[in-house]
Amino acid sequence: MSTERIDDVSGISTTGHEWDGIKELNNPLPRWWVITFYITIAWAAAYTIAYPAWPMLSSATKGVLGYSSRNDVKNELAAAEAAKGKYVAAIQAKTVSEIAADDALREFAVAAGGAAFKVNCVQCHGSGAQGSAGFPNLNDDEWLWGGSAEQIQQTITHGIRFASDPDTRQSEMPAFGDIITPEQATQVSAYVASLSGPVHDASLIEPGAKVFAENCVACHGANAKGNKELGAPDLTDAIWFYGSGETAIAAQVRAPKHGVMPAWIGRLGETTVKELAVYVHSLGGGE
Amino acid sequence: MLDQTQVERLEAEAVNSAKTRQPLYAARKKIFPKRASGSFRRFKWLVMAITLGIYYLTPWLRWDRGAFAPDQAVLLDLANRRFYFFFIEIWPQEFYYVAGLLMMAGIGLFLITSTVGRAWCGYTCPQTVWVDLFLVVERAIEGDRNARMKLDAGPWTARKLVLRVTKHAIWVVIAVATGGAWIFYFADAPTLIGEVFTGTAAPVAYVTIAVLTATTYTFGGLMREQVCTYMCPWPRIQAAMLDENSLTVTYNDWRGEPRSRHAKKALAAGQPVGDCVDCNACVAVCPMGIDIRDGQQLECITCALCIDACDGIMDKLGRERGLISYATLSDYNANMAVATAGGSSPATPSLVRTAEGKFSDRLAHFHIRKIFRLRTFIYLGAWSAVGLALLYSLLTRERLELNVLHDRNPQFVTLSDGSIRNGYTVKLLNMIPEPRTIVVILQGLPGAEMSAVGVDLPPARSFTTLAEPDRLKMLKVFVRQPADQIEGTTQSFTFRIEDKADLESAEYTATFNAPEIAR
């Protein structure tokens, strides 16, 4: 054991550590500091009793307060659901048109529908609902199957050409490559393109119109304005689902693509589908 | 003349005197401030009454703002993010007013300190005011200085226990009332007080009361002067703020020294005798427990109670008041030069007095002119500039604002007739507590029309909407321009909103995007 060393100047004992002639004084820690230190030790011990802490063989001690962070999350989610309850109940009770007409309900439905859209719809329709070739833009004012809130709800609920839903939207444009000659296909494509813009060979338009009248008016109508009952698009406007221009139109005439959209009712439930319908309807093209 | 029998001499010693100065980790020396009386003490009572009055009563003042806003004069409505101060209502984005007020408080502190020293510390700092209040309780329960020292030194008896418990209980009550008053600034006071007592107030209210109770009791009752000496940064900063023309509480040793406890004997022995009779009254009354005769020091909060104590003694002795007084360093130095004959001798009373015992004409006295110097004018100018800027901004601020966010995904939408549509989130800020009818107008962008989600009107160049009182109204607005009138991929145009009733308006310049070939 070492003997106590005393600093000559201050009269305080030193630790014996010395650097360049400077000795470290062995002053006591401040009392408040020591007390705080002991309190933290006591606190830590009590904490391990009160809360889950000590690892055991297969789990850990549960703590006498029975605290669980999973329960916290469960309670917070339940509280969030409860907070939404008023709106959700109203959405369940009302039709989508009524929801869209009510400022507060619409705001809620647009927010909720927007969230659901980002999870379930953006994969095909894009994060801004702007679509792409073969996947319709939901912002614009052309609707294959109708753009009223109810029609949108119907489409989301049952899907399009979705085989396992008996109420799904169903239509199929025949592959006219097997029905008309390639020459007729070129002519009718020129005619259809001419309805919304200039074409390179105007002489094709007249025979094309004849082909159109014989084969296409049943679904697309005599004025080529389409038919939403059948999902037949308007061929006179500026919006083209599978691409604009004579070549793209000809390709669709010969061997049409048929997009499929799943029925969402089973996966999302009626409330979310309604919210989605109101959201899509609010994007600017809703009728 | 020098009959000192009527002066009570106190056994008081400064806690920080040079000969007993302790390292900072030493245990605290207890301080038992004696009650002072005099003009500064009366002034401090007045300041205490005013400051405590403001603190406790402000939340209960009412101010009529109509049906759509709370009627509490001063309210920090954190839940709704609105701040009310009498006729002023502030939204969170106008928080720069608070920044401005803080700048004014800072510069004001510089101004006050450069002129009259640490007046903030000595009179109006909450720490000082509450310690003063706690000392009132302590004196009422345990008696003045001597009684308290005796009680403290004595053994634990039933009486001591009762006195101590009573004192601390009253302190806790004051602390609870302090924390309790604080919460009323953040909610409707009459409603909240009912909730607090029925246990239905928000948990944060009780937590706030508990925290402020703890800090008030600890700082005001237990730690007292240690808060000023060890915790507060201001004593350190003050050195930069004080100069030779700042008034501070000063012991005028040019007339006090050499101090003498036995003046008659000393005089008889032919020794010089100053005015200080070394009665320690100035030390005994000091709430910081220091000796002002050691000179200006960072512990001194300039509460001026030592001036009161010393003036009382001087009155009894029939001498001029002001042995301890508010004085500037320059005056003090000038007078010291007189008293020490330019530093060539110790302070000599005969040099500052005439043969008749009056003060010499050569002594300097404080003149009000010293307050008006370049430095204080700069502080005053800066303080006024910030204040005027705030006032100007307040008087000319808009109460109707417009913010527009252009949709970026998608940037534009081609519609079936080839026209191009852009979407905007339009935010109307109605910042007055009255409902308003707002007209939204499209300026520029030839041929374009707009429609809004939830506004059931045909597309037009303008539409009318109702803005709720004191709320932000968010509108989804679609602007559509025919293909043949589109001029380039990026066009500038203006959203304008107008309130026809009070002619207030706001504008926002937005852009309209189109594809390179619109059709």
Interface residues (C-beta under 8 A of the other chain):
Chain A: N27 P28 L29 P30 R31 A101 D103 R106 G126 S127 G128 A129 Q130 N137 N139 D140 D141 E142 G197 D234 D237 A238 I239 S282 G284 G285
Chain B: P23 Y25 A27 D407 N409 P410 V413 T414 L415 S416 D417 G418 R421 G423 V453 G454 D456 K476 F478 A483 R519
